[in-house]
Amino acid sequence: MSTNLQLCQSLRQECTDTGSGPSAVTGQTGELARFVQWIVQAWNELQQESELWRWMRKSFAVNTVASTGEYAYGACTDTVSAVAITRWARWYRNTFKCYLASAGVGSEYPLLWMEWDDFRRLYRYGTQNNGQPQRFSIDPSGRICLGPKPNDVYVVSGDYQIGPQTLAADGDIPEMPTRFHQLIVYEAMSKYGGNRVAPEAILRANAEGGKLRAALELDQLPRWTYGEPLA
């Protein structure tokens, strides 16, 4: 396991044999400030490379309100932390399901996805009757939209991708599996090489980081599968 500060110190050690530090991630100037920033940037970019990273996939639930058809992520609760979602990137559309709260989870059924323009034409034009939600869409602002609008309290649940974590304090720990933390250092090392016109640093970062990246993708991305023969 590596903290933000330890990652910055590791980056400096990988890039240069001179000097020491940084002793903290705040209050730095010059080269040490760049080491800190490169780690922050590398981690932010790595998190956003795929919408399928397993460590960023979380589950949510939201209790609907009668006659209210739209729900922002802040109205939804993370089912593990049991608090409102504060970091959100996207919804996993094929995971949405719903049940009438008074009937219990045994009555749960899948919600069917519709593209926003089609959904809006069907459920948001003219006067609409409330009812049992059957379909959902995501509006341009990222809200969950139910159709028809609920006529009672329903529990809607599914999965979402948590928004990127920003490293800010000395003790902040990247949320991905700890055995891959050194990849952040190698990604940041490429930025150092580009800034200092040091191709040897970039080559080493690519060589060492490539092995870790392959292991990370094998561990954290879905496996490729093959469909049945067509004939």
Legacy VTK file of the C-alpha trace (Angstrom):
# vtk DataFile Version 3.0
C-alpha trace
ASCII
DATASET POLYDATA
POINTS 231 float
0.000 0.000 0.000
1.283 3.458 -0.919
0.128 6.849 0.257
0.111 9.932 -1.923
3.313 11.146 -0.277
5.032 7.790 -0.720
4.108 7.751 -4.407
5.619 11.214 -4.861
8.793 10.154 -3.058
9.003 6.995 -5.166
8.652 9.070 -8.330
11.534 11.294 -7.336
13.694 8.265 -6.575
12.851 6.695 -9.935
13.610 9.876 -11.853
16.741 11.214 -10.181
19.454 10.145 -7.773
19.957 13.647 -6.391
18.156 15.427 -3.585
15.468 14.100 -1.266
11.789 14.494 -0.558
9.259 15.741 -0.995
8.545 15.787 2.751
4.895 16.708 2.126
2.555 17.085 -0.847
1.591 20.646 0.055
3.720 23.774 0.066
6.184 22.514 -2.526
7.796 24.575 -5.275
9.886 23.877 -8.340
10.769 20.285 -9.174
9.203 18.821 -6.024
5.894 20.544 -6.830
6.018 18.979 -10.292
6.554 15.515 -8.823
3.428 15.995 -6.707
1.392 17.267 -9.647
2.522 14.475 -11.962
1.330 11.856 -9.466
-2.046 13.598 -9.141
-2.442 13.842 -12.912
-1.338 10.259 -13.555
-3.861 8.894 -11.045
-6.707 11.026 -12.410
-5.998 9.911 -15.974
-5.656 6.239 -15.060
-9.060 6.217 -13.363
-10.714 7.669 -16.448
-9.146 5.312 -18.983
-11.977 2.784 -18.715
-15.616 2.783 -17.658
-15.216 -0.843 -16.611
-12.597 -0.720 -13.830
-13.900 -3.108 -11.173
-12.636 -1.058 -8.235
-14.725 1.898 -9.405
-17.972 -0.057 -9.784
-20.417 0.475 -6.923
-24.092 -0.251 -6.210
-26.822 2.257 -5.408
-30.476 2.441 -4.409
-33.045 5.220 -4.364
-36.590 5.355 -3.006
-38.854 7.110 -5.453
-41.344 9.840 -4.606
-44.833 9.646 -6.094
-45.160 11.834 -9.196
-41.394 12.509 -9.305
-39.755 10.966 -12.338
-36.181 12.337 -12.231
-33.418 11.528 -9.725
-29.945 13.036 -9.617
-27.060 10.948 -8.286
-27.063 12.951 -5.053
-30.544 11.575 -4.289
-29.197 8.013 -4.504
-27.499 6.086 -1.711
-24.368 4.002 -2.072
-25.391 0.603 -0.758
-22.031 -0.133 0.927
-21.308 3.212 2.587
-25.054 3.873 3.189
-24.570 7.576 2.428
-25.629 9.761 -0.498
-23.441 9.518 -3.598
-21.021 12.437 -3.815
-18.717 11.171 -6.588
-20.377 9.896 -9.734
-19.186 9.258 -13.289
-21.832 7.110 -15.040
-24.624 4.610 -14.577
-24.391 0.967 -15.676
-27.583 0.792 -17.698
-27.947 -2.987 -17.829
-28.138 -3.293 -14.022
-31.272 -1.253 -13.237
-34.138 -2.947 -11.404
-37.141 -1.888 -9.355
-39.752 -3.073 -6.870
-42.720 -1.631 -5.040
-41.484 -0.864 -1.522
-44.669 -2.059 0.171
-44.541 -5.369 -1.729
-40.923 -6.138 -0.833
-37.873 -7.168 -2.787
-39.552 -10.405 -3.866
-41.524 -8.362 -6.405
-38.382 -6.937 -8.018
-38.242 -6.696 -11.820
-35.801 -5.254 -14.391
-36.216 -1.745 -15.754
-35.874 -1.507 -19.524
-33.509 1.052 -21.046
-34.601 3.611 -23.644
-32.495 6.201 -25.417
-33.254 9.679 -24.137
-34.914 11.106 -27.258
-37.214 8.084 -27.583
-37.979 8.117 -23.868
-38.806 11.808 -23.891
-41.214 11.406 -26.803
-43.004 8.552 -25.033
-43.032 9.705 -21.406
-42.421 13.444 -21.237
-44.772 14.901 -23.846
-48.206 16.179 -22.890
-50.225 14.965 -19.924
-49.028 11.642 -18.542
-50.567 9.282 -16.003
-48.387 8.086 -13.133
-47.945 4.343 -12.756
-45.521 1.528 -12.131
-42.158 2.441 -13.697
-41.286 0.128 -16.560
-38.560 1.962 -18.458
-35.787 4.397 -17.677
-33.396 6.722 -19.427
-30.623 9.154 -18.521
-31.197 12.790 -19.367
-28.408 15.099 -20.605
-27.627 16.163 -17.023
-27.128 12.552 -15.919
-30.378 12.147 -13.977
-32.226 8.829 -13.833
-35.606 9.295 -15.535
-38.435 6.825 -14.909
-41.359 6.127 -17.194
-44.082 6.317 -16.294
-43.492 8.560 -13.299
-44.006 6.482 -10.149
-47.421 6.413 -8.490
-46.019 5.133 -5.187
-42.752 4.472 -3.373
-40.559 2.133 -5.419
-36.988 1.069 -4.754
-34.791 1.535 -7.821
-31.312 0.041 -7.672
-28.369 -0.807 -9.875
-24.677 -0.090 -10.338
-22.736 3.081 -11.052
-19.140 4.109 -11.598
-17.762 6.274 -8.849
-16.180 9.555 -9.914
-12.390 9.937 -9.907
-10.591 10.224 -6.590
-8.244 13.219 -6.333
-5.139 12.769 -4.222
-4.710 15.841 -2.029
-3.322 14.949 1.418
-0.113 13.133 2.398
-2.007 10.088 3.626
-4.482 9.729 0.751
-4.368 6.186 -0.642
-5.383 5.367 -4.251
-8.537 3.281 -4.260
-7.379 0.693 -6.791
-5.826 -2.599 -5.557
-2.643 -1.828 -3.650
-0.454 -4.234 -5.620
-0.795 -1.975 -8.668
0.035 1.354 -6.994
3.502 1.476 -8.562
1.833 1.841 -11.976
0.868 5.385 -10.957
4.562 6.137 -10.452
5.466 4.801 -13.901
2.640 6.780 -15.525
3.921 9.922 -13.795
7.475 9.029 -14.815
6.437 9.349 -18.478
5.311 12.901 -17.721
8.675 13.615 -16.136
10.423 12.256 -19.228
8.345 14.425 -21.518
8.971 17.528 -19.423
12.706 16.967 -19.105
13.156 15.597 -22.648
14.441 12.368 -21.132
13.565 9.529 -23.538
15.327 6.988 -21.320
12.848 7.774 -18.530
9.923 7.320 -20.909
11.326 4.021 -22.213
11.813 2.664 -18.708
8.376 3.847 -17.613
6.795 2.139 -20.605
8.735 -1.085 -20.077
8.134 -1.417 -16.343
4.685 0.145 -16.394
3.563 -1.993 -19.327
3.915 -5.176 -17.291
1.929 -3.726 -14.402
-0.717 -2.319 -16.726
-1.241 -5.708 -18.344
-1.687 -7.282 -14.909
-4.088 -4.523 -13.837
-6.238 -4.911 -16.950
-6.331 -8.682 -16.515
-7.471 -8.252 -12.922
-9.824 -5.285 -13.234
-11.425 -5.438 -16.694
-14.004 -7.954 -17.974
-12.647 -10.995 -19.774
-13.279 -11.283 -23.498
-15.754 -14.017 -24.343
-16.769 -15.552 -27.650
-20.346 -16.022 -28.811
-21.862 -19.186 -30.128
-21.115 -20.097 -33.766
-23.511 -18.555 -36.284
-23.964 -21.872 -38.027
LINES 1 232
231 0 1 2 3 4 5 6 7 8 9 10 11 12 13 14 15 16 17 18 19 20 21 22 23 24 25 26 27 28 29 30 31 32 33 34 35 36 37 38 39 40 41 42 43 44 45 46 47 48 49 50 51 52 53 54 55 56 57 58 59 60 61 62 63 64 65 66 67 68 69 70 71 72 73 74 75 76 77 78 79 80 81 82 83 84 85 86 87 88 89 90 91 92 93 94 95 96 97 98 99 100 101 102 103 104 105 106 107 108 109 110 111 112 113 114 115 116 117 118 119 120 121 122 123 124 125 126 127 128 129 130 131 132 133 134 135 136 137 138 139 140 141 142 143 144 145 146 147 148 149 150 151 152 153 154 155 156 157 158 159 160 161 162 163 164 165 166 167 168 169 170 171 172 173 174 175 176 177 178 179 180 181 182 183 184 185 186 187 188 189 190 191 192 193 194 195 196 197 198 199 200 201 202 203 204 205 206 207 208 209 210 211 212 213 214 215 216 217 218 219 220 221 222 223 224 225 226 227 228 229 230
